Amino acid sequence: MSRHTFMTSPEYYDRMIDWSARLGRELPFFRDIFGPPGPNGLLDAGCGTGRHAVALAREGYRVTGLDASEQMLAFARRLAAAQDADVRFIPARFGQVATRAGGPFDGVYCVGNSLAAAGSAEAVRAAIARFARVLVPGGRLVIQVLNFSKLLREATRGGALTGPVSATIDGREYVTVKLFAADPPRLVLTAVTLWREDDRWQKHVTRGRLWPVRPSELSSAMQEAGLRVVARYGNYRREPYRAATSQDLIVVAARHR
């Protein structure tokens, strides 16, 4: 059993996600929200292994990918080269967006619970403010996190379990389940990935703490940053967000002109 953080180990991170299915759900949403490729491009804040950035670049968007993990960025650069995608990847934390990412950008997106990894309400507000500063007037910001309102309720009753998720890489299937446990005011995420190798079951366990970002918290931070909330969804199919049942919280905002 290995113990690495899924935020910095790209190979194990990718094994937890069915990227074909995920991009099939999410890319049409991004294309619709951001519109045709514009002159200022998009910022992928917390780009991880670069899957979104590369896919959008191959569709004609100018994309800058930002992440704090050099390991993730090295993986993302190899992916971009293999797929002949022109993406600029830069090492930076959310607090360094304005000084390192450049801009302004036509759109910024921060998805896959990257914002929840910020660690605190103060860090979330600061990140939103920095994203707003690098948007052009009228530019769009997309934030996606899990529906922490639902997960928190389940976690306080003994734990919230999600999955299993199956991903096939190089002909081998990886199956992942995730357990969310309450550690007020945060949640502890434990992800267990299983696969068969040499006729034996292998497992990989990752753990990390997430700040449970709530809708009111996002709305308040966006208002303070000069952003107008355009829409709030419970998934990428654009179904309305419902605290009791939705899987995700997706908030779309625009910078005031």
Number of C-alpha atoms within 10 A of each C-alpha: 10 10 11 15 16 19 21 18 19 20 13 19 19 18 22 24 17 16 15 11 10 13 15 10 14 14 16 12 16 16 14 9 14 20 12 11 18 14 10 17 19 28 30 22 26 26 27 31 28 27 18 22 28 27 18 22 22 17 13 14 22 23 27 25 26 28 25 19 20 16 17 23 23 16 16 24 20 13 16 22 12 9 13 12 20 19 22 17 23 18 19 20 17 24 15 14 22 16 11 14 23 11 19 20 26 23 31 25 21 22 20 16 18 20 25 25 18 20 16 17 17 10 17 20 20 17 22 24 20 17 27 28 18 22 24 18 16 15 22 27 29 22 21 24 23 21 24 24 20 17 25 21 14 16 19 15 11 11 16 18 17 13 12 14 15 17 19 17 10 5 7 11 14 23 20 21 16 20 18 26 22 20 14 11 10 18 23 18 19 18 22 18 22 18 18 13 10 6 7 8 9 14 16 15 18 20 18 15 18 22 21 25 25 17 19 9 13 18 18 13 20 24 15 14 20 17 28 18 19 12 14 21 19 22 21 17 11 12 11 14 20 16 17 11 12 18 20 22 24 22 21 19 24 22 23 15 9
